[in-house]
Amino acid sequence: MPYDHRNTARRTLALVLAATGCCAVLAGCGASQASPPTGKSGQSPQSPQSPTTGHASATASRPPLASASPQPALSLAGRTVVIDPGHNPGNFRHSTEINQKVNIGTNRKECDTTGTSTNAGYTEASFTLDVSHRLRDLLTARGATVVLTHDAERPWGPCIDERARIGNAARADAVVSVHADGSAVGHRGFHVILPASVRGGSADTAKIVGPSRELGERIADRFARATGTAPANYLGDGTGLDVRDDLGGLNLSTVPKVFVECGNMRDPKDATLLTSATWRQKAAQGIADGIATYLKG
Ligand SMILES: [Zn+2]
């Protein structure tokens, strides 16, 4: 799907305004602050620091029973959302297992990676579990059925192909894979990764490219608004969106799915945000609002 730059400019402006909190003037204002991208991401340096231990697994949390009159809060009743906490805190102990190659349709790729960390040692795997738990609780409170692909109850993985299968098997209305980037210092901000149109082997994203883009745009808007964080300044032309064809978790999905890179763990300023529980709650809120808006909940 070609990328529409006119849209990009409008989206960039809307996102920057959302991030700087002056949503009220969205309709009118002309000034844009978005700076064009400078770098390239997605290459998480393999340097885990301290792992965390986890609990039990791929559990589906059911919403409370609806009272007589449906509560507006339960706006996601009947909806299933799969949350994929990126990596696993135990992966660094299982390099043989996570380095085995799995089939992602178009080619074969490592089962999983360890993920990155901040310079002070806060691991991406800990970050993704924390945000995923907060997101699960927010969505469950709105009545959704939430499935986690793992909850650190297993020593490593799941592999990227199994993560996609869990979303497909749940017939999820939306799947979000939670991550944080490991890019150069000065590369700041969040981005949402959308599936490219891919066809090869067991991969065929034709049906999910459109709905995943809509899901991704909603999440980017709401993430900027909830966190006050600007979109990535190193990719996506300031739109906060990136389209990729090399991620098995997207290529093998048959339901709407995106990855959210919440910020750059290797940038000191971003790391200050990512290590803050208050900011992580806002990040989860932004993703939950984006999902709910997409599901019209
Ligand atoms: Zn990651």
Residues whose N, C-alpha, C, O or C-beta is under 5 A from the ligand:
A	BS01	ZN	G86 G115 H179 A180
